[in-house]
């Protein structure tokens, strides 16, 4: 119980940070309207979607904007792969990752770039075809982050080995205040990039997987670090996903001079910690970040777009995607209208502890499994 209360306190305190600072945090939930206000309407039930076109890959097997635009059944399959606790269970906030049948979860120590920490290695029942580096939000334990964004389900739904490192700078050896630096103009970002290189190398050795493609994803503070790592890692990053993260001018310079991965950006227009339109001159707007990577890939033509079906909430999700790009990469921007500072598709009960301070969330898009599928496409696969 003490562990749960501490987890809740960390999330509540983190709600006071954000913007261009590295003190932003993770998940939020819809607030309960005050008496006398008009609640957000619940959409009418959607008609059953048309069956998948003959010969196509089912949208549940691999999400794609083309399938969504063609009317395929692209409803998120959140919560269907693992027999996890009920949505109102606070067990999701435990520092211990929740078990899932057929999924192995092991913790390993690692020392790299003069820093020592640990990481979780999560594997499904089949041999992995890719490695997914998952970067936690401010102050999170790796197990809590795993539960919040349902990484167990991703390992079971897709053939991917997931590496979840603990940022090695918590107070007194704990996770309290554990964060990723992401502003290279004033923080030791390069040192942490080398640390993450060491984590990935350690995991590859344990998996005997030296050639598997590498993807990186992060939430909030972790998303900001994901930008830095994707552009400057010692090995090519196939694609990255940044959820509710910000990008500084220093990171923009690094990415402009570094490698060009595929990109998936997921952001709510009502994110108060990392505003969608940027924070003054300190951080870029989300559309500017999307345009940056399209420019680096020398993409031509106008973006396509598709609005996803509203299957479980009234928050519309629109996915923009690049046209032809010279390096075979693709670039996606999933915009959650009126969405807050959170991970779409996160475990529902993890929103309750923040009392809705971090804004509305949606289940119309699953950044865990569908987001991974978009990263695979963004990489040109």
N, C-alpha and C positions, 0 to 999 in steps of 0.2 A: 504493500500500500504506500509506504514511504517513497518507493521508486516511482510510482505513478504520480504522486503529488509533486515530486521534484520535476518530472517530465512536464507536467502541466504548468509549473511555475516558470520553467525555461521558455515554453511557448508563449506564455502571457507576457513575460518581460520582453521577448523578442518582438512583440507586436509594436513596441515603441520605437524601433529602429527602422532603417531602410534608406531609400534614395540612393545616393552615390556612396554611402558608407558601407563598410563590410559588416554592419550589424543588422542586416535584414534577415528575415526568418521565413519559415515555411508555411504550413497550411492554414487556411481559414475556412469559414462556413457562412452560409446565409444567415443574416440576423433576423430575429423575430420582429415584425413591424410593430411600432408603437400603436396604442389604441387610437383610432381615428384616422389612421393612414390607410392607404389602399395597398393591399399586399400584391406582390408580383403574381400575375395570373399564371395558372397552370395550363399548358396547351392542351387542346383537345386531343384525344387518342389518334395517333397516326394510322392511316390504313396500312394493311399489310403490304410490304414492298414487293416489287416484281421479283420473280426468281432470277438467279444469276444467269447471264447470257450463256448459251451453250459453248462449251470448250474453254470458258474463263475460269480463273482461280477464284474460289469463294472469298468474299470479303472477310469472313471470319478466319480464313486460313492466312490471308495477307491483305491488310487494308490498303486501299489505293484511292487516290482522288478520282481516277477514271471510273472505278467501280461505283463510288459514291455519286458521281455526276450522272452515271447511267441508270441510277435508281436501284442499285444492288442492295442487298440486305447488309448494311454496314453498321448495324446497331452494336455498340460496345458490348463485349462479353465479360464485363467486369464481374469478378467474384465467382466465375464458373469453373475455374481450373483447380482451385484448392478449397478444401473444406475448412475455411478459416472461421473465426468466431463471428457471432452475430454483429451486425453493423453498430449496435449500441454498446459494444464491449470495449472497455478501456484497456483491454489487453493489447490493443494495437500500439499503445504508448509505452509498452514494456521495452526495456533495453535488450531483451532477449528476442531474437527473430522467431516468429511463429513457425511451427513445423508445417510442412505440406507433403503429402504422400508422394513419393518418388523423387523428392528434391533433397539434395544433400547440402548442408550449410556448415562450414567449418571456419574457425578463426585462426589466422596466422600472424605471427609477429614479422615485422619487416624493419630494416634499417637501411636508409638511403639518403644521400646528400647531407650527411651529418645529422639526420633526424631519425627518431625511432617511434614507431607506432604499430598499428595492427590493421588488418583488413579482413572482411568476410569474403569467402569464396563460395558462391551459390551455383549449383549445377543441377540440371534436370536429368531425366532418365536416359537421354540419348547423348551421344558424343556431340560436343559443341561445334558449331560452324563459325562462331564469332565470339569476341570478347567485348563485354559492355562494362565500361568504367563508370560507376555511379557516384556522384559527388553530393554529399549531404548538405542540408541547410544549416544555418548558424546554431551551434550548441547541441546538435542532435547526436545521439549515439548511432552507430551504424545499424544496430538492430532495430531501433525505433524508425529510422529512415526506411529501412527495408520493409517494415510493416506498413508505414504510412503510404508508400507508393507501390506496394504489392509486388516487390521484386521476385518473391517466390513464384507468383503466377507467371511472370514473364519467363522465368527459367523453365517452367513446365510447358508453357504454351509455344515457345520458340526454342530452337536449338542454340542457346546462347549461354556462355559462362559469365556470371556477373561478379565483378570485383567492386567491393564497397569499402574504401579506405577511410580511416578515422583521421581527420586533420590533426597533425601532431603538435598542437599548441594549446591544449586545454589547461586550465588553471590547476595547479597542484596534481598534475597527472590525471585529471578527470576530463570529461567532455565539456564541462561548464565553460562557455566562451569559445569552444573549439570552432575555428573558422578558417576559411581559405582566403589568403590575400589575392586581390584581383586587379589592383591598380598599379601597374608596373612603374608608373612615374614616381610613386612614393613608397611602394611596398616591395618586399623580396619575392616577387612572383617567380623569377627565374629559378630560385632555390626550390620552390614548391613544385615547379614543373619537373625538375630533376628528381625530386622525391617521388612524384607520381610515375615518372619513367621507371624508377626502381620498383615500385609496387607492381606495375604491369609486367616487368621482367620477371619478378618473383613468381607471379601468378602463371605466366607462360611456362616457366620451368616446371611448376607443379602439374600443369596440364599437358606438358610435352606438346605445346601448341605454338611454335615459334612463328608460324606463317598465317595464323588466323587473322582476319581483318579486325581492326580495333574501332569501336564506337565509344563516345563519351557523352554522358548526360548529367545534368545537375538541376537542382531546384534552388531558386533564390540566390543566396551567397554561393552555393555550389554551381549554379548556372553561370554566374559571372566568371568563376574560375574555369569553367568548361570552355568559355571563349578563348581564354589565354592558352589553355592546354592544347586545344584543338589546332591552334595556329602555330604553336612553337614546340610541340612534343618532338622527341628525338626520333620517333618513328611515325610514319604517316597515319593520321587519323582519317578513317574512311568518311565519317560523318559525325556530327554532334547534334545534341538537342539541348536547348537552353529554355527552361521553364521559369518564368517570372524573374528573370535576371536582368542586370544592367550591364552596359559596356562603357568604359571610360575612354577618354581620348588616347591614353597610353596604349590600351589594348587595341584600339583601332589601328594605331601605327604598327603594332606587332603583326596583326593579321594582314595588313596591306603588304608587309614585307616577307611574310611567312608562307607556309603551305596553304592550299585552299581546299578545305574539306567540304563535303555536302553539308547542308544546314537545315535544321528544323527548329523554328522559334515558336514558342507557345506563350501567349501573354494575354492577360485580361485588360480591357480598356479602363477599368476602375481600380487598378492596382495602385494603392496609396503609398506603398513602400518603394516600389520601383515604377514610377509613372510611365504609362504607355508612350507619352509624348516626350519623355526624357525629363531631366531635372536641370533647368537653366542651361548653363554651358558645361555642366559637370558630366552628364551622361547623354548618350545619343538616344533619339527616339527609336522605338521598335521598328517602324517602317524604314528608318535610315539604316539600321543594322542589317535588315533583310536586303536592302538595296546594295549595301556594301559588298556582301558576299556574291550577289548576282553580278556586280561589276567586276569583282576579282575573277569570276568564272567567265567573263565576257559573254554573258547571256544576251541574246537578241530577242526582240519581239516583246509584246506585252504579256504580263502575267495572266494565267488562267485563274479561275476561282470557282469554288463550290461551297454552298452553305449546307452543312450537315443536317440531317433530320433531327428535329427536337423530340427525342424519345423519352426523356425523363426530367427535363427542367425547361424553363422558359428562356434560358440564356442562349442566344444564337451563337454558333461557332462557324466562322467562315475561314476556309483554307485557301490561301493564295499560293500559286506554284509557278515556278519559272518556266519559260519556253526553252528553246534550244540554247545550250551552253557549250562552249568550246572544249571544256575539259571533261565532258560526260557527267558532270555533277548536276544535281538538282537542288533547288532551294525552296523551302516551304515556310509559310507564316500562317499559323493557326491563331486567329484572333477571337477571343471570347468577349463578346459585347456585354458590358456591365460586369464582367468577371473580375474577381479580386486577386489577392496575392496567394495563389495556391496551385496545386498540381491537379489538373482535370482528371477525374477518375480515381482520386485518392480514397482510401478507406473512409467512409462517411463519419464514423464516430470520432475520428481524429480532429474533426472541426469543432466539436462541442466544447473542448477544453479552452479554446480561445474566445469563446462567447461571441463569435462572429466579427471580431475586431478586424480580421484580415479580408473581409469581403465575401461576396457571393461566389459559389463555385458551380461547375457544371458536370454532369455525367453524360453529356451528349458526345463527348470525345474522351477517349482513354489515352492519356499521354504515356501510359506504361506499355501496353501491347501495340496499340495503333501507332503511337509515337515511334516505337522501335521499327515497325514496318515502314514508316516514312523515312527513317534514317537509312534503312537498307536501300530504298529507292533513291534517296538523296546521294548515296555513294555511287550510283550508276548501276546497281545490281537489279 
